[in-house]
Amino acid sequence: MELPENIRELVGDSTYFLINKSDLVRDFSMESSIDIYEKGGTRLASTGDGRTWVVSLITGSGTTRFVQGLADALKIQ
C-alpha cells in the first residue's frame, strides 16, 4: 500500500494505521502482512510493527488484536 505524498507529511513514529473493510477483499487472510510505503519505496509501517492493524468491523475479525495492540502501544508511550 502506498501513501499519497500529502498524507506522508502527517506520518511519524507515533502514527497508527487501522485498515478496515478486510471482509471486502477476496482471498484475504487476517494473517496476511501489509506494508505501507511512501512514494519511492521507503517502508513506513507494517502489520508486524505494532502500529498497523487489519480489521473488519462488520465481521469482528482483527478487532481484539487491534484493541489489545493499541492499548499496548499507548502504554509504551
mmCIF file of the N, C-alpha and C atoms, coordinates in Angstrom:
data_MODEL
# 
_entry.id   MODEL 
# 
loop_
_atom_site.group_PDB 
_atom_site.id 
_atom_site.type_symbol 
_atom_site.label_atom_id 
_atom_site.label_alt_id 
_atom_site.label_comp_id 
_atom_site.label_asym_id 
_atom_site.label_entity_id 
_atom_site.label_seq_id 
_atom_site.pdbx_PDB_ins_code 
_atom_site.Cartn_x 
_atom_site.Cartn_y 
_atom_site.Cartn_z 
_atom_site.occupancy 
_atom_site.B_iso_or_equiv 
_atom_site.pdbx_formal_charge 
_atom_site.auth_seq_id 
_atom_site.auth_comp_id 
_atom_site.auth_asym_id 
_atom_site.auth_atom_id 
_atom_site.pdbx_PDB_model_num 
ATOM 1   N N  . MET A 1 1  ? 0.861   -1.159  0.000  1.00 0.00 ? 1  MET A N  1 
ATOM 2   C CA . MET A 1 1  ? 0.000   0.000   0.000  1.00 0.00 ? 1  MET A CA 1 
ATOM 3   C C  . MET A 1 1  ? 0.910   1.226   0.000  1.00 0.00 ? 1  MET A C  1 
ATOM 4   N N  . GLU A 1 2  ? 0.633   2.160   -0.887 1.00 0.00 ? 2  GLU A N  1 
ATOM 5   C CA . GLU A 1 2  ? 1.450   3.366   -0.979 1.00 0.00 ? 2  GLU A CA 1 
ATOM 6   C C  . GLU A 1 2  ? 0.631   4.575   -0.534 1.00 0.00 ? 2  GLU A C  1 
ATOM 7   N N  . LEU A 1 3  ? 1.215   5.390   0.329  1.00 0.00 ? 3  LEU A N  1 
ATOM 8   C CA . LEU A 1 3  ? 0.528   6.588   0.814  1.00 0.00 ? 3  LEU A CA 1 
ATOM 9   C C  . LEU A 1 3  ? 0.718   7.741   -0.156 1.00 0.00 ? 3  LEU A C  1 
ATOM 10  N N  . PRO A 1 4  ? -0.315  8.534   -0.371 1.00 0.00 ? 4  PRO A N  1 
ATOM 11  C CA . PRO A 1 4  ? -0.144  9.746   -1.175 1.00 0.00 ? 4  PRO A CA 1 
ATOM 12  C C  . PRO A 1 4  ? 0.830   10.700  -0.482 1.00 0.00 ? 4  PRO A C  1 
ATOM 13  N N  . GLU A 1 5  ? 1.521   11.512  -1.260 1.00 0.00 ? 5  GLU A N  1 
ATOM 14  C CA . GLU A 1 5  ? 2.532   12.422  -0.708 1.00 0.00 ? 5  GLU A CA 1 
ATOM 15  C C  . GLU A 1 5  ? 1.965   13.360  0.346  1.00 0.00 ? 5  GLU A C  1 
ATOM 16  N N  . ASN A 1 6  ? 0.750   13.884  0.143  1.00 0.00 ? 6  ASN A N  1 
ATOM 17  C CA . ASN A 1 6  ? 0.182   14.829  1.108  1.00 0.00 ? 6  ASN A CA 1 
ATOM 18  C C  . ASN A 1 6  ? -0.151  14.161  2.441  1.00 0.00 ? 6  ASN A C  1 
ATOM 19  N N  . ILE A 1 7  ? -0.374  12.858  2.448  1.00 0.00 ? 7  ILE A N  1 
ATOM 20  C CA . ILE A 1 7  ? -0.604  12.131  3.696  1.00 0.00 ? 7  ILE A CA 1 
ATOM 21  C C  . ILE A 1 7  ? 0.726   11.800  4.358  1.00 0.00 ? 7  ILE A C  1 
ATOM 22  N N  . ARG A 1 8  ? 1.738   11.489  3.568  1.00 0.00 ? 8  ARG A N  1 
ATOM 23  C CA . ARG A 1 8  ? 3.056   11.117  4.087  1.00 0.00 ? 8  ARG A CA 1 
ATOM 24  C C  . ARG A 1 8  ? 3.592   12.160  5.060  1.00 0.00 ? 8  ARG A C  1 
ATOM 25  N N  . GLU A 1 9  ? 3.329   13.430  4.796  1.00 0.00 ? 9  GLU A N  1 
ATOM 26  C CA . GLU A 1 9  ? 3.807   14.510  5.662  1.00 0.00 ? 9  GLU A CA 1 
ATOM 27  C C  . GLU A 1 9  ? 3.260   14.392  7.087  1.00 0.00 ? 9  GLU A C  1 
ATOM 28  N N  . LEU A 1 10 ? 2.137   13.723  7.252  1.00 0.00 ? 10 LEU A N  1 
ATOM 29  C CA . LEU A 1 10 ? 1.494   13.600  8.559  1.00 0.00 ? 10 LEU A CA 1 
ATOM 30  C C  . LEU A 1 10 ? 1.953   12.379  9.345  1.00 0.00 ? 10 LEU A C  1 
ATOM 31  N N  . VAL A 1 11 ? 2.701   11.491  8.710  1.00 0.00 ? 11 VAL A N  1 
ATOM 32  C CA . VAL A 1 11 ? 3.087   10.219  9.331  1.00 0.00 ? 11 VAL A CA 1 
ATOM 33  C C  . VAL A 1 11 ? 4.381   10.382  10.109 1.00 0.00 ? 11 VAL A C  1 
ATOM 34  N N  . GLY A 1 12 ? 4.335   9.936   11.376 1.00 0.00 ? 12 GLY A N  1 
ATOM 35  C CA . GLY A 1 12 ? 5.519   9.951   12.227 1.00 0.00 ? 12 GLY A CA 1 
ATOM 36  C C  . GLY A 1 12 ? 5.615   8.658   13.005 1.00 0.00 ? 12 GLY A C  1 
ATOM 37  N N  . ASP A 1 13 ? 6.536   8.607   13.941 1.00 0.00 ? 13 ASP A N  1 
ATOM 38  C CA . ASP A 1 13 ? 6.730   7.398   14.744 1.00 0.00 ? 13 ASP A CA 1 
ATOM 39  C C  . ASP A 1 13 ? 5.525   7.066   15.614 1.00 0.00 ? 13 ASP A C  1 
ATOM 40  N N  . SER A 1 14 ? 4.702   8.051   15.911 1.00 0.00 ? 14 SER A N  1 
ATOM 41  C CA . SER A 1 14 ? 3.525   7.795   16.751 1.00 0.00 ? 14 SER A CA 1 
ATOM 42  C C  . SER A 1 14 ? 2.242   7.715   15.935 1.00 0.00 ? 14 SER A C  1 
ATOM 43  N N  . THR A 1 15 ? 2.356   7.444   14.639 1.00 0.00 ? 15 THR A N  1 
ATOM 44  C CA . THR A 1 15 ? 1.195   7.283   13.768 1.00 0.00 ? 15 THR A CA 1 
ATOM 45  C C  . THR A 1 15 ? 0.779   5.823   13.761 1.00 0.00 ? 15 THR A C  1 
ATOM 46  N N  . TYR A 1 16 ? -0.524  5.585   13.875 1.00 0.00 ? 16 TYR A N  1 
ATOM 47  C CA . TYR A 1 16 ? -1.065  4.231   13.848 1.00 0.00 ? 16 TYR A CA 1 
ATOM 48  C C  . TYR A 1 16 ? -1.972  4.081   12.635 1.00 0.00 ? 16 TYR A C  1 
ATOM 49  N N  . PHE A 1 17 ? -2.009  2.880   12.083 1.00 0.00 ? 17 PHE A N  1 
ATOM 50  C CA . PHE A 1 17 ? -2.810  2.606   10.898 1.00 0.00 ? 17 PHE A CA 1 
ATOM 51  C C  . PHE A 1 17 ? -3.834  1.520   11.217 1.00 0.00 ? 17 PHE A C  1 
ATOM 52  N N  . LEU A 1 18 ? -5.094  1.815   10.973 1.00 0.00 ? 18 LEU A N  1 
ATOM 53  C CA . LEU A 1 18 ? -6.167  0.839   11.111 1.00 0.00 ? 18 LEU A CA 1 
ATOM 54  C C  . LEU A 1 18 ? -6.770  0.658   9.730  1.00 0.00 ? 18 LEU A C  1 
ATOM 55  N N  . ILE A 1 19 ? -6.598  -0.530  9.176  1.00 0.00 ? 19 ILE A N  1 
ATOM 56  C CA . ILE A 1 19 ? -7.093  -0.826  7.841  1.00 0.00 ? 19 ILE A CA 1 
ATOM 57  C C  . ILE A 1 19 ? -8.364  -1.651  8.004  1.00 0.00 ? 19 ILE A C  1 
ATOM 58  N N  . ASN A 1 20 ? -9.482  -1.037  7.666  1.00 0.00 ? 20 ASN A N  1 
ATOM 59  C CA . ASN A 1 20 ? -10.795 -1.653  7.844  1.00 0.00 ? 20 ASN A CA 1 
ATOM 60  C C  . ASN A 1 20 ? -11.287 -2.231  6.515  1.00 0.00 ? 20 ASN A C  1 
ATOM 61  N N  . LYS A 1 21 ? -12.390 -2.921  6.579  1.00 0.00 ? 21 LYS A N  1 
ATOM 62  C CA . LYS A 1 21 ? -13.080 -3.486  5.412  1.00 0.00 ? 21 LYS A CA 1 
ATOM 63  C C  . LYS A 1 21 ? -12.359 -4.694  4.819  1.00 0.00 ? 21 LYS A C  1 
ATOM 64  N N  . SER A 1 22 ? -11.561 -5.394  5.603  1.00 0.00 ? 22 SER A N  1 
ATOM 65  C CA . SER A 1 22 ? -10.849 -6.557  5.080  1.00 0.00 ? 22 SER A CA 1 
ATOM 66  C C  . SER A 1 22 ? -11.816 -7.640  4.596  1.00 0.00 ? 22 SER A C  1 
ATOM 67  N N  . ASP A 1 23 ? -13.057 -7.599  5.088  1.00 0.00 ? 23 ASP A N  1 
ATOM 68  C CA . ASP A 1 23 ? -14.046 -8.590  4.653  1.00 0.00 ? 23 ASP A CA 1 
ATOM 69  C C  . ASP A 1 23 ? -14.448 -8.396  3.188  1.00 0.00 ? 23 ASP A C  1 
ATOM 70  N N  . LEU A 1 24 ? -14.134 -7.256  2.606  1.00 0.00 ? 24 LEU A N  1 
ATOM 71  C CA . LEU A 1 24 ? -14.480 -6.995  1.215  1.00 0.00 ? 24 LEU A CA 1 
ATOM 72  C C  . LEU A 1 24 ? -13.400 -7.445  0.227  1.00 0.00 ? 24 LEU A C  1 
ATOM 73  N N  . VAL A 1 25 ? -12.262 -7.907  0.745  1.00 0.00 ? 25 VAL A N  1 
ATOM 74  C CA . VAL A 1 25 ? -11.153 -8.322  -0.117 1.00 0.00 ? 25 VAL A CA 1 
ATOM 75  C C  . VAL A 1 25 ? -11.171 -9.833  -0.238 1.00 0.00 ? 25 VAL A C  1 
ATOM 76  N N  . ARG A 1 26 ? -11.352 -10.310 -1.447 1.00 0.00 ? 26 ARG A N  1 
ATOM 77  C CA . ARG A 1 26 ? -11.375 -11.754 -1.678 1.00 0.00 ? 26 ARG A CA 1 
ATOM 78  C C  . ARG A 1 26 ? -10.009 -12.355 -1.400 1.00 0.00 ? 26 ARG A C  1 
ATOM 79  N N  . ASP A 1 27 ? -10.022 -13.562 -0.903 1.00 0.00 ? 27 ASP A N  1 
ATOM 80  C CA . ASP A 1 27 ? -8.795  -14.328 -0.655 1.00 0.00 ? 27 ASP A CA 1 
ATOM 81  C C  . ASP A 1 27 ? -7.833  -13.613 0.287  1.00 0.00 ? 27 ASP A C  1 
ATOM 82  N N  . PHE A 1 28 ? -8.379  -12.799 1.197  1.00 0.00 ? 28 PHE A N  1 
ATOM 83  C CA . PHE A 1 28 ? -7.522  -12.116 2.165  1.00 0.00 ? 28 PHE A CA 1 
ATOM 84  C C  . PHE A 1 28 ? -7.552  -12.874 3.480  1.00 0.00 ? 28 PHE A C  1 
ATOM 85  N N  . SER A 1 29 ? -6.394  -13.091 4.043  1.00 0.00 ? 29 SER A N  1 
ATOM 86  C CA . SER A 1 29 ? -6.285  -13.730 5.345  1.00 0.00 ? 29 SER A CA 1 
ATOM 87  C C  . SER A 1 29 ? -5.900  -12.677 6.370  1.00 0.00 ? 29 SER A C  1 
ATOM 88  N N  . MET A 1 30 ? -6.466  -12.776 7.556  1.00 0.00 ? 30 MET A N  1 
ATOM 89  C CA . MET A 1 30 ? -6.114  -11.836 8.620  1.00 0.00 ? 30 MET A CA 1 
ATOM 90  C C  . MET A 1 30 ? -4.654  -11.989 9.023  1.00 0.00 ? 30 MET A C  1 
ATOM 91  N N  . GLU A 1 31 ? -4.042  -13.072 8.619  1.00 0.00 ? 31 GLU A N  1 
ATOM 92  C CA . GLU A 1 31 ? -2.626  -13.301 8.917  1.00 0.00 ? 31 GLU A CA 1 
ATOM 93  C C  . GLU A 1 31 ? -1.719  -12.706 7.843  1.00 0.00 ? 31 GLU A C  1 
ATOM 94  N N  . SER A 1 32 ? -2.306  -12.194 6.767  1.00 0.00 ? 32 SER A N  1 
ATOM 95  C CA . SER A 1 32 ? -1.513  -11.602 5.690  1.00 0.00 ? 32 SER A CA 1 
ATOM 96  C C  . SER A 1 32 ? -0.785  -10.365 6.202  1.00 0.00 ? 32 SER A C  1 
ATOM 97  N N  . SER A 1 33 ? 0.398   -10.165 5.693  1.00 0.00 ? 33 SER A N  1 
ATOM 98  C CA . SER A 1 33 ? 1.178   -8.986  6.052  1.00 0.00 ? 33 SER A CA 1 
ATOM 99  C C  . SER A 1 33 ? 0.853   -7.853  5.088  1.00 0.00 ? 33 SER A C  1 
ATOM 100 N N  . ILE A 1 34 ? 0.729   -6.663  5.624  1.00 0.00 ? 34 ILE A N  1 
ATOM 101 C CA . ILE A 1 34 ? 0.523   -5.473  4.801  1.00 0.00 ? 34 ILE A CA 1 
ATOM 102 C C  . ILE A 1 34 ? 1.615   -4.484  5.150  1.00 0.00 ? 34 ILE A C  1 
ATOM 103 N N  . ASP A 1 35 ? 2.278   -3.976  4.130  1.00 0.00 ? 35 ASP A N  1 
ATOM 104 C CA . ASP A 1 35 ? 3.305   -2.953  4.303  1.00 0.00 ? 35 ASP A CA 1 
ATOM 105 C C  . ASP A 1 35 ? 2.785   -1.641  3.748  1.00 0.00 ? 35 ASP A C  1 
ATOM 106 N N  . ILE A 1 36 ? 3.142   -0.540  4.416  1.00 0.00 ? 36 ILE A N  1 
ATOM 107 C CA . ILE A 1 36 ? 2.743   0.792   3.982  1.00 0.00 ? 36 ILE A CA 1 
ATOM 108 C C  . ILE A 1 36 ? 4.009   1.533   3.581  1.00 0.00 ? 36 ILE A C  1 
ATOM 109 N N  . TYR A 1 37 ? 4.020   2.039   2.356  1.00 0.00 ? 37 TYR A N  1 
ATOM 110 C CA . TYR A 1 37 ? 5.198   2.691   1.798  1.00 0.00 ? 37 TYR A CA 1 
ATOM 111 C C  . TYR A 1 37 ? 4.906   4.146   1.462  1.00 0.00 ? 37 TYR A C  1 
ATOM 112 N N  . GLU A 1 38 ? 5.965   4.941   1.478  1.00 0.00 ? 38 GLU A N  1 
ATOM 113 C CA . GLU A 1 38 ? 5.847   6.269   0.905  1.00 0.00 ? 38 GLU A CA 1 
ATOM 114 C C  . GLU A 1 38 ? 6.240   6.163   -0.561 1.00 0.00 ? 38 GLU A C  1 
ATOM 115 N N  . LYS A 1 39 ? 5.889   7.147   -1.342 1.00 0.00 ? 39 LYS A N  1 
ATOM 116 C CA . LYS A 1 39 ? 6.235   7.128   -2.756 1.00 0.00 ? 39 LYS A CA 1 
ATOM 117 C C  . LYS A 1 39 ? 7.757   7.043   -2.874 1.00 0.00 ? 39 LYS A C  1 
ATOM 118 N N  . GLY A 1 40 ? 8.227   6.144   -3.669 1.00 0.00 ? 40 GLY A N  1 
ATOM 119 C CA . GLY A 1 40 ? 9.661   5.942   -3.803 1.00 0.00 ? 40 GLY A CA 1 
ATOM 120 C C  . GLY A 1 40 ? 10.118  4.660   -3.137 1.00 0.00 ? 40 GLY A C  1 
ATOM 121 N N  . GLY A 1 41 ? 9.243   4.039   -2.351 1.00 0.00 ? 41 GLY A N  1 
ATOM 122 C CA . GLY A 1 41 ? 9.542   2.714   -1.845 1.00 0.00 ? 41 GLY A CA 1 
ATOM 123 C C  . GLY A 1 41 ? 10.023  2.587   -0.412 1.00 0.00 ? 41 GLY A C  1 
ATOM 124 N N  . THR A 1 42 ? 10.159  3.663   0.360  1.00 0.00 ? 42 THR A N  1 
ATOM 125 C CA . THR A 1 42 ? 10.570  3.540   1.755  1.00 0.00 ? 42 THR A CA 1 
ATOM 126 C C  . THR A 1 42 ? 9.408   3.019   2.592  1.00 0.00 ? 42 THR A C  1 
ATOM 127 N N  . ARG A 1 43 ? 9.644   1.911   3.324  1.00 0.00 ? 43 ARG A N  1 
ATOM 128 C CA . ARG A 1 43 ? 8.574   1.349   4.143  1.00 0.00 ? 43 ARG A CA 1 
ATOM 129 C C  . ARG A 1 43 ? 8.380   2.195   5.393  1.00 0.00 ? 43 ARG A C  1 
ATOM 130 N N  . LEU A 1 44 ? 7.137   2.554   5.658  1.00 0.00 ? 44 LEU A N  1 
ATOM 131 C CA . LEU A 1 44 ? 6.796   3.373   6.818  1.00 0.00 ? 44 LEU A CA 1 
ATOM 132 C C  . LEU A 1 44 ? 6.238   2.544   7.964  1.00 0.00 ? 44 LEU A C  1 
ATOM 133 N N  . ALA A 1 45 ? 5.505   1.506   7.634  1.00 0.00 ? 45 ALA A N  1 
ATOM 134 C CA . ALA A 1 45 ? 4.858   0.699   8.665  1.00 0.00 ? 45 ALA A CA 1 
ATOM 135 C C  . ALA A 1 45 ? 4.492   -0.658  8.077  1.00 0.00 ? 45 ALA A C  1 
ATOM 136 N N  . SER A 1 46 ? 4.210   -1.586  8.978  1.00 0.00 ? 46 SER A N  1 
ATOM 137 C CA . SER A 1 46 ? 3.844   -2.939  8.573  1.00 0.00 ? 46 SER A CA 1 
ATOM 138 C C  . SER A 1 46 ? 2.953   -3.545  9.648  1.00 0.00 ? 46 SER A C  1 
ATOM 139 N N  . THR A 1 47 ? 2.184   -4.559  9.279  1.00 0.00 ? 47 THR A N  1 
ATOM 140 C CA . THR A 1 47 ? 1.309   -5.186  10.256 1.00 0.00 ? 47 THR A CA 1 
ATOM 141 C C  . THR A 1 47 ? 2.089   -5.862  11.375 1.00 0.00 ? 47 THR A C  1 
ATOM 142 N N  . GLY A 1 48 ? 3.357   -6.091  11.201 1.00 0.00 ? 48 GLY A N  1 
ATOM 143 C CA . GLY A 1 48 ? 4.156   -6.720  12.247 1.00 0.00 ? 48 GLY A CA 1 
ATOM 144 C C  . GLY A 1 48 ? 4.848   -5.747  13.182 1.00 0.00 ? 48 GLY A C  1 
ATOM 145 N N  . ASP A 1 49 ? 4.638   -4.449  13.002 1.00 0.00 ? 49 ASP A N  1 
ATOM 146 C CA . ASP A 1 49 ? 5.400   -3.469  13.772 1.00 0.00 ? 49 ASP A CA 1 
ATOM 147 C C  . ASP A 1 49 ? 4.685   -2.934  15.010 1.00 0.00 ? 49 ASP A C  1 
ATOM 148 N N  . GLY A 1 50 ? 3.451   -3.382  15.252 1.00 0.00 ? 50 GLY A N  1 
ATOM 149 C CA . GLY A 1 50 ? 2.727   -2.909  16.428 1.00 0.00 ? 50 GLY A CA 1 
ATOM 150 C C  . GLY A 1 50 ? 2.051   -1.564  16.241 1.00 0.00 ? 50 GLY A C  1 
ATOM 151 N N  . ARG A 1 51 ? 2.046   -1.042  15.002 1.00 0.00 ? 51 ARG A N  1 
ATOM 152 C CA . ARG A 1 51 ? 1.379   0.237   14.714 1.00 0.00 ? 51 ARG A CA 1 
ATOM 153 C C  . ARG A 1 51 ? 0.338   0.112   13.626 1.00 0.00 ? 51 ARG A C  1 
ATOM 154 N N  . THR A 1 52 ? 0.177   -1.093  13.074 1.00 0.00 ? 52 THR A N  1 
ATOM 155 C CA . THR A 1 52 ? -0.713  -1.290  11.939 1.00 0.00 ? 52 THR A CA 1 
ATOM 156 C C  . THR A 1 52 ? -1.576  -2.519  12.174 1.00 0.00 ? 52 THR A C  1 
ATOM 157 N N  . TRP A 1 53 ? -2.894  -2.359  12.015 1.00 0.00 ? 53 TRP A N  1 
ATOM 158 C CA . TRP A 1 53 ? -3.813  -3.473  12.221 1.00 0.00 ? 53 TRP A CA 1 
ATOM 159 C C  . TRP A 1 53 ? -4.796  -3.540  11.066 1.00 0.00 ? 53 TRP A C  1 
ATOM 160 N N  . VAL A 1 54 ? -5.176  -4.759  10.721 1.00 0.00 ? 54 VAL A N  1 
ATOM 161 C CA . VAL A 1 54 ? -6.180  -5.001  9.683  1.00 0.00 ? 54 VAL A CA 1 
ATOM 162 C C  . VAL A 1 54 ? -7.394  -5.607  10.374 1.00 0.00 ? 54 VAL A C  1 
ATOM 163 N N  . VAL A 1 55 ? -8.550  -5.017  10.122 1.00 0.00 ? 55 VAL A N  1 
ATOM 164 C CA . VAL A 1 55 ? -9.763  -5.473  10.794 1.00 0.00 ? 55 VAL A CA 1 
ATOM 165 C C  . VAL A 1 55 ? -10.934 -5.506  9.825  1.00 0.00 ? 55 VAL A C  1 
ATOM 166 N N  . SER A 1 56 ? -12.005 -6.122  10.278 1.00 0.00 ? 56 SER A N  1 
ATOM 167 C CA . SER A 1 56 ? -13.314 -5.995  9.655  1.00 0.00 ? 56 SER A CA 1 
ATOM 168 C C  . SER A 1 56 ? -14.271 -5.688  10.790 1.00 0.00 ? 56 SER A C  1 
ATOM 169 N N  . LEU A 1 57 ? -14.779 -4.498  10.815 1.00 0.00 ? 57 LEU A N  1 
ATOM 170 C CA . LEU A 1 57 ? -15.716 -4.140  11.873 1.00 0.00 ? 57 LEU A CA 1 
ATOM 171 C C  . LEU A 1 57 ? -17.074 -4.796  11.654 1.00 0.00 ? 57 LEU A C  1 
ATOM 172 N N  . ILE A 1 58 ? -17.335 -5.261  10.436 1.00 0.00 ? 58 ILE A N  1 
ATOM 173 C CA . ILE A 1 58 ? -18.580 -5.982  10.148 1.00 0.00 ? 58 ILE A CA 1 
ATOM 174 C C  . ILE A 1 58 ? -18.530 -7.390  10.748 1.00 0.00 ? 58 ILE A C  1 
ATOM 175 N N  . THR A 1 59 ? -17.427 -8.119  10.491 1.00 0.00 ? 59 THR A N  1 
ATOM 176 C CA . THR A 1 59 ? -17.318 -9.494  10.988 1.00 0.00 ? 59 THR A CA 1 
ATOM 177 C C  . THR A 1 59 ? -16.680 -9.567  12.364 1.00 0.00 ? 59 THR A C  1 
ATOM 178 N N  . GLY A 1 60 ? -15.977 -8.507  12.759 1.00 0.00 ? 60 GLY A N  1 
ATOM 179 C CA . GLY A 1 60 ? -15.280 -8.507  14.041 1.00 0.00 ? 60 GLY A CA 1 
ATOM 180 C C  . GLY A 1 60 ? -13.871 -9.058  13.958 1.00 0.00 ? 60 GLY A C  1 
ATOM 181 N N  . SER A 1 61 ? -13.468 -9.555  12.799 1.00 0.00 ? 61 SER A N  1 
ATOM 182 C CA . SER A 1 61 ? -12.122 -10.113 12.644 1.00 0.00 ? 61 SER A CA 1 
ATOM 183 C C  . SER A 1 61 ? -11.067 -9.048  12.896 1.00 0.00 ? 61 SER A C  1 
ATOM 184 N N  . GLY A 1 62 ? -10.102 -9.385  13.722 1.00 0.00 ? 62 GLY A N  1 
ATOM 185 C CA . GLY A 1 62 ? -8.983  -8.494  13.990 1.00 0.00 ? 62 GLY A CA 1 
ATOM 186 C C  . GLY A 1 62 ? -9.236  -7.430  15.038 1.00 0.00 ? 62 GLY A C  1 
ATOM 187 N N  . THR A 1 63 ? -10.477 -7.271  15.490 1.00 0.00 ? 63 THR A N  1 
ATOM 188 C CA . THR A 1 63 ? -10.763 -6.179  16.423 1.00 0.00 ? 63 THR A CA 1 
ATOM 189 C C  . THR A 1 63 ? -10.136 -6.397  17.797 1.00 0.00 ? 63 THR A C  1 
ATOM 190 N N  . THR A 1 64 ? -10.129 -7.630  18.276 1.00 0.00 ? 64 THR A N  1 
ATOM 191 C CA . THR A 1 64 ? -9.498  -7.898  19.576 1.00 0.00 ? 64 THR A CA 1 
ATOM 192 C C  . THR A 1 64 ? -8.006  -7.621  19.500 1.00 0.00 ? 64 THR A C  1 
ATOM 193 N N  . ARG A 1 65 ? -7.384  -8.069  18.422 1.00 0.00 ? 65 ARG A N  1 
ATOM 194 C CA . ARG A 1 65 ? -5.949  -7.820  18.228 1.00 0.00 ? 65 ARG A CA 1 
ATOM 195 C C  . ARG A 1 65 ? -5.666  -6.321  18.164 1.00 0.00 ? 65 ARG A C  1 
ATOM 196 N N  . PHE A 1 66 ? -6.541  -5.571  17.476 1.00 0.00 ? 66 PHE A N  1 
ATOM 197 C CA . PHE A 1 66 ? -6.369  -4.129  17.377 1.00 0.00 ? 66 PHE A CA 1 
ATOM 198 C C  . PHE A 1 66 ? -6.486  -3.451  18.743 1.00 0.00 ? 66 PHE A C  1 
ATOM 199 N N  . VAL A 1 67 ? -7.540  -3.753  19.473 1.00 0.00 ? 67 VAL A N  1 
ATOM 200 C CA . VAL A 1 67 ? -7.750  -3.108  20.781 1.00 0.00 ? 67 VAL A CA 1 
ATOM 201 C C  . VAL A 1 67 ? -6.585  -3.405  21.724 1.00 0.00 ? 67 VAL A C  1 
ATOM 202 N N  . GLN A 1 68 ? -6.155  -4.656  21.784 1.00 0.00 ? 68 GLN A N  1 
ATOM 203 C CA . GLN A 1 68 ? -5.032  -5.025  22.657 1.00 0.00 ? 68 GLN A CA 1 
ATOM 204 C C  . GLN A 1 68 ? -3.736  -4.379  22.177 1.00 0.00 ? 68 GLN A C  1 
ATOM 205 N N  . GLY A 1 69 ? -3.506  -4.410  20.873 1.00 0.00 ? 69 GLY A N  1 
ATOM 206 C CA . GLY A 1 69 ? -2.287  -3.823  20.324 1.00 0.00 ? 69 GLY A CA 1 
ATOM 207 C C  . GLY A 1 69 ? -2.210  -2.332  20.537 1.00 0.00 ? 69 GLY A C  1 
ATOM 208 N N  . LEU A 1 70 ? -3.327  -1.631  20.342 1.00 0.00 ? 70 LEU A N  1 
ATOM 209 C CA . LEU A 1 70 ? -3.339  -0.183  20.569 1.00 0.00 ? 70 LEU A CA 1 
ATOM 210 C C  . LEU A 1 70 ? -3.130  0.123   22.047 1.00 0.00 ? 70 LEU A C  1 
ATOM 211 N N  . ALA A 1 71 ? -3.772  -0.632  22.923 1.00 0.00 ? 71 ALA A N  1 
ATOM 212 C CA . ALA A 1 71 ? -3.579  -0.426  24.366 1.00 0.00 ? 71 ALA A CA 1 
ATOM 213 C C  . ALA A 1 71 ? -2.115  -0.617  24.742 1.00 0.00 ? 71 ALA A C  1 
ATOM 214 N N  . ASP A 1 72 ? -1.488  -1.674  24.213 1.00 0.00 ? 72 ASP A N  1 
ATOM 215 C CA . ASP A 1 72 ? -0.071  -1.915  24.489 1.00 0.00 ? 72 ASP A CA 1 
ATOM 216 C C  . ASP A 1 72 ? 0.817   -0.776  23.971 1.00 0.00 ? 72 ASP A C  1 
ATOM 217 N N  . ALA A 1 73 ? 0.527   -0.299  22.765 1.00 0.00 ? 73 ALA A N  1 
ATOM 218 C CA . ALA A 1 73 ? 1.309   0.787   22.180 1.00 0.00 ? 73 ALA A CA 1 
ATOM 219 C C  . ALA A 1 73 ? 1.161   2.074   22.995 1.00 0.00 ? 73 ALA A C  1 
ATOM 220 N N  . LEU A 1 74 ? -0.030  2.360   23.452 1.00 0.00 ? 74 LEU A N  1 
ATOM 221 C CA . LEU A 1 74 ? -0.260  3.566   24.245 1.00 0.00 ? 74 LEU A CA 1 
ATOM 222 C C  . LEU A 1 74 ? 0.405   3.466   25.622 1.00 0.00 ? 74 LEU A C  1 
ATOM 223 N N  . LYS A 1 75 ? 0.460   2.285   26.190 1.00 0.00 ? 75 LYS A N  1 
ATOM 224 C CA . LYS A 1 75 ? 1.160   2.102   27.465 1.00 0.00 ? 75 LYS A CA 1 
ATOM 225 C C  . LYS A 1 75 ? 2.634   2.423   27.325 1.00 0.00 ? 75 LYS A C  1 
ATOM 226 N N  . ILE A 1 76 ? 3.221   2.016   26.203 1.00 0.00 ? 76 ILE A N  1 
ATOM 227 C CA . ILE A 1 76 ? 4.646   2.268   25.960 1.00 0.00 ? 76 ILE A CA 1 
ATOM 228 C C  . ILE A 1 76 ? 4.902   3.761   25.817 1.00 0.00 ? 76 ILE A C  1 
ATOM 229 N N  . GLN A 1 77 ? 3.976   4.466   25.178 1.00 0.00 ? 77 GLN A N  1 
ATOM 230 C CA . GLN A 1 77 ? 4.153   5.918   25.007 1.00 0.00 ? 77 GLN A CA 1 
ATOM 231 C C  . GLN A 1 77 ? 3.991   6.619   26.327 1.00 0.00 ? 77 GLN A C  1 
# 
